[in-house]
Amino acid sequence: MKKIVLIAAMAGLVLCGCNHRKTVDETVETERYTLHIQDYKSYKADHPNLIVSNYFTSDTTVLTITIPELAMHLAAMTRGPHLDSVMFYVDQEKQHFLPSYVYTIVDRDTTQPKDYTPLMQAMVDGGILKIDTTYEPRQLLVVFDTVRLDAYRKTVADLDFTNILSIAVQMQQSYRKPIVPEPGLALDIMTDGHYMGDDWEKDSLWLDERGLRVIPDPQGSLLRILTFNRAKGSI
């Protein structure tokens, strides 16, 4: 019997799905994956005894989020481009106007690493997902003062820390800036806990106090930015 790990769905997402009145029952197929997209009522009609929750098994994933957020999840789960070459972005302000759906993803070959690229392309071809691609000058998150960084690293407490990778991803998503860790910089370097995204000047000062800084890439490299949106199609 498969072990199912249940993760409670966020209340707001579930409510959004409940309040959306349009009937949606779409299936997207690739050679490896089947994606079933349903509104909340349709999902409940098919699964009357289940509480809508996000859950994962070896071959099945169920999520309740928006179309762009689903694309972000698929991109994050795909073993593909490294952080220093591609940035994935969802406009969070637009999320407030988009409905959430229940997605059931079935993987018919769990022996291989996850690669949702064909599924995302099938969503684009089916008029469900829109992906805009731009290229912008890359910026680097660098360590300019190891003494400062080491001082704050010593203050790290259990569950009260952040690391280089998390800092870069948060700045990408909060400020839509093509910021990546400097090549060769260890991504798991930890410092005291902080969430990047409230105020750029405030966050820049926080970085500086810890010996970190964002600078233009001296090589002038470009970063590919994929922005996910819902296409104006059938859902």
C-alpha positions as CSV (number, residue, x, y, z in Angstrom):
1,M,0.0,0.0,0.0
2,K,1.4,3.3,-1.0
3,K,2.3,5.7,1.8
4,I,0.5,9.0,1.3
5,V,1.9,12.1,2.9
6,L,-0.9,14.5,3.5
7,I,-0.3,18.3,3.5
8,A,-3.2,20.5,4.5
9,A,-4.1,22.8,1.7
10,M,-4.0,26.5,2.4
11,A,-7.4,27.8,3.4
12,G,-7.4,30.7,1.0
13,L,-6.6,28.5,-2.0
14,V,-9.3,26.0,-1.1
15,L,-11.8,28.9,-0.6
16,C,-10.8,30.3,-4.0
17,G,-11.5,26.9,-5.6
18,C,-14.8,26.6,-3.8
19,N,-16.1,30.0,-4.9
20,H,-15.1,29.6,-8.5
21,R,-18.4,28.8,-10.3
22,K,-17.2,27.8,-13.8
23,T,-17.1,24.1,-14.4
24,V,-13.6,23.0,-15.4
25,D,-12.7,19.4,-16.2
26,E,-9.7,19.2,-18.5
27,T,-7.1,16.5,-19.2
28,V,-3.6,17.1,-20.6
29,E,-1.7,14.0,-21.7
30,T,2.0,13.4,-22.5
31,E,3.8,10.2,-23.1
32,R,4.7,10.0,-19.4
33,Y,2.2,12.3,-17.5
34,T,-1.5,12.7,-17.2
35,L,-2.7,16.1,-15.8
36,H,-6.4,16.4,-14.7
37,I,-7.5,19.9,-14.0
38,Q,-10.8,20.4,-12.2
39,D,-12.8,23.0,-10.4
40,Y,-13.5,22.2,-6.7
41,K,-17.0,21.0,-7.3
42,S,-16.0,18.7,-10.1
43,Y,-13.2,17.2,-8.0
44,K,-15.6,16.6,-5.1
45,A,-18.1,14.9,-7.4
46,D,-15.4,12.5,-8.5
47,H,-14.0,12.1,-4.9
48,P,-17.0,12.5,-2.6
49,N,-15.2,11.0,0.4
50,L,-12.0,12.9,0.1
51,I,-11.1,16.3,1.7
52,V,-9.3,18.4,-0.9
53,S,-5.7,18.5,0.3
54,N,-2.3,18.7,-1.3
55,Y,-0.8,15.3,-1.3
56,F,2.0,13.3,-2.9
57,T,2.7,9.7,-3.5
58,S,5.4,8.1,-5.7
59,D,3.2,8.4,-8.8
60,T,0.5,10.9,-8.0
61,T,0.4,14.5,-7.0
62,V,-2.6,16.6,-6.1
63,L,-2.4,20.4,-5.7
64,T,-4.9,23.2,-5.3
65,I,-3.3,26.4,-6.7
66,T,-3.5,28.7,-9.7
67,I,-2.2,27.8,-13.2
68,P,0.9,30.0,-13.0
69,E,1.7,28.6,-9.5
70,L,1.3,25.0,-10.9
71,A,3.9,25.9,-13.6
72,M,6.2,27.2,-10.9
73,H,5.8,23.9,-9.0
74,L,6.5,21.8,-12.2
75,A,9.5,23.9,-13.0
76,A,10.9,23.6,-9.5
77,M,10.4,19.8,-9.5
78,T,12.1,19.4,-12.9
79,R,15.8,18.5,-12.8
80,G,16.7,20.9,-15.5
81,P,18.6,24.2,-15.9
82,H,20.8,25.4,-13.0
83,L,19.8,28.5,-11.0
84,D,22.5,30.6,-12.7
85,S,20.9,30.2,-16.2
86,V,17.2,30.4,-15.8
87,M,14.8,32.3,-13.5
88,F,11.1,31.4,-13.1
89,Y,8.7,34.1,-12.1
90,V,5.0,34.5,-11.3
91,D,3.5,38.0,-10.9
92,Q,2.1,37.7,-7.4
93,E,-0.2,40.7,-7.8
94,K,-2.0,39.0,-10.7
95,Q,-2.5,35.9,-8.5
96,H,-5.3,37.7,-6.6
97,F,-7.4,37.7,-9.7
98,L,-6.9,34.1,-10.8
99,P,-9.0,31.1,-9.7
100,S,-7.4,28.0,-8.1
101,Y,-8.1,24.6,-9.5
102,V,-7.5,21.0,-8.3
103,Y,-4.7,19.3,-10.3
104,T,-4.1,15.6,-10.3
105,I,-0.8,14.6,-11.9
106,V,-0.1,11.0,-12.6
107,D,3.5,9.9,-13.4
108,R,3.6,6.6,-15.4
109,D,7.4,6.2,-15.0
110,T,8.7,6.9,-11.5
111,T,12.0,5.2,-12.2
112,Q,13.2,8.3,-14.0
113,P,14.0,11.8,-12.6
114,K,11.1,14.2,-12.8
115,D,10.9,16.2,-16.0
116,Y,7.7,18.1,-16.4
117,T,9.0,20.1,-19.5
118,P,6.8,18.2,-22.0
119,L,3.8,18.6,-19.7
120,M,4.3,22.3,-19.5
121,Q,4.6,22.5,-23.3
122,A,1.4,20.5,-23.6
123,M,-0.3,23.0,-21.4
124,V,1.0,25.8,-23.6
125,D,-0.2,24.0,-26.8
126,G,-3.6,23.4,-25.2
127,G,-4.1,27.1,-24.5
128,I,-3.9,26.7,-20.7
129,L,-0.5,28.2,-19.8
130,K,1.4,31.1,-21.3
131,I,5.1,31.5,-20.9
132,D,6.9,34.7,-21.7
133,T,10.6,34.6,-22.2
134,T,13.0,37.6,-21.7
135,Y,16.7,37.9,-21.2
136,E,18.2,40.4,-18.7
137,P,21.7,41.3,-17.4
138,R,22.5,38.9,-14.6
139,Q,23.3,40.2,-11.1
140,L,25.4,38.2,-8.6
141,L,25.0,37.7,-4.9
142,V,28.6,37.7,-3.6
143,V,30.4,37.5,-0.3
144,F,32.6,40.6,0.1
145,D,33.4,40.2,3.8
146,T,33.9,36.7,5.2
147,V,34.5,38.1,8.7
148,R,31.1,39.7,8.9
149,L,29.4,36.6,7.4
150,D,31.1,34.3,9.9
151,A,30.0,36.4,12.8
152,Y,26.4,36.1,11.9
153,R,26.7,32.4,11.0
154,K,27.6,31.8,14.6
155,T,24.2,33.2,15.7
156,V,22.2,30.6,13.6
157,A,19.7,28.8,15.8
158,D,17.6,25.8,14.9
159,L,14.9,26.6,12.4
160,D,16.0,30.3,12.5
161,F,18.3,30.6,9.5
162,T,18.4,31.3,5.8
163,N,21.0,30.3,3.2
164,I,22.5,31.7,0.0
165,L,20.2,29.8,-2.2
166,S,17.1,30.9,-0.3
167,I,18.2,34.6,-0.3
168,A,18.7,34.6,-4.1
169,V,15.4,32.9,-4.8
170,Q,13.5,35.2,-2.5
171,M,15.0,38.3,-4.2
172,Q,14.1,36.9,-7.6
173,Q,10.5,36.4,-6.6
174,S,10.0,39.5,-4.5
175,Y,11.7,42.0,-6.6
176,R,11.8,40.3,-10.0
177,K,15.5,40.8,-10.2
178,P,17.8,38.4,-12.1
179,I,19.9,37.7,-9.0
180,V,21.9,34.5,-8.7
181,P,24.7,33.3,-6.3
182,E,28.2,34.0,-7.6
183,P,29.5,31.0,-9.5
184,G,31.4,28.7,-7.1
185,L,29.7,30.1,-4.0
186,A,28.3,27.3,-1.8
187,L,24.5,27.5,-1.9
188,D,24.1,26.1,1.6
189,I,26.0,28.8,3.4
190,M,23.7,29.8,6.3
191,T,23.2,33.0,8.2
192,D,20.6,34.2,10.7
193,G,16.9,34.0,9.7
194,H,15.4,36.8,7.5
195,Y,12.9,37.0,4.7
196,M,13.9,39.1,1.7
197,G,11.1,41.0,0.1
198,D,9.7,43.8,2.3
199,D,11.9,46.7,1.2
200,W,14.9,46.7,-1.2
201,E,16.9,49.3,0.8
202,K,16.2,47.5,4.0
203,D,17.2,44.1,2.5
204,S,20.3,45.5,0.9
205,L,21.4,46.9,4.3
206,W,20.7,43.5,5.9
207,L,22.9,41.8,3.3
208,D,25.7,44.4,3.7
209,E,25.7,43.9,7.5
210,R,26.4,40.2,6.8
211,G,29.1,40.7,4.3
212,L,26.9,40.0,1.3
213,R,26.2,42.2,-1.7
214,V,24.5,42.2,-5.1
215,I,26.6,43.4,-8.0
216,P,26.3,43.4,-11.8
217,D,27.9,40.3,-13.4
218,P,31.4,41.4,-14.5
219,Q,31.0,39.0,-17.5
220,G,27.9,40.7,-18.7
221,S,26.0,37.4,-18.8
222,L,22.3,37.4,-19.5
223,L,19.7,35.4,-17.5
224,R,16.8,33.8,-19.2
225,I,13.5,34.7,-17.3
226,L,10.4,32.6,-17.8
227,T,7.3,34.3,-16.6
228,F,4.2,32.1,-16.1
229,N,0.7,33.3,-16.7
230,R,-2.7,31.7,-17.4
231,A,-3.5,31.7,-21.1
232,K,-6.9,33.0,-22.1
233,G,-8.2,29.6,-23.2
234,S,-10.7,27.1,-22.0
235,I,-10.2,27.6,-18.3
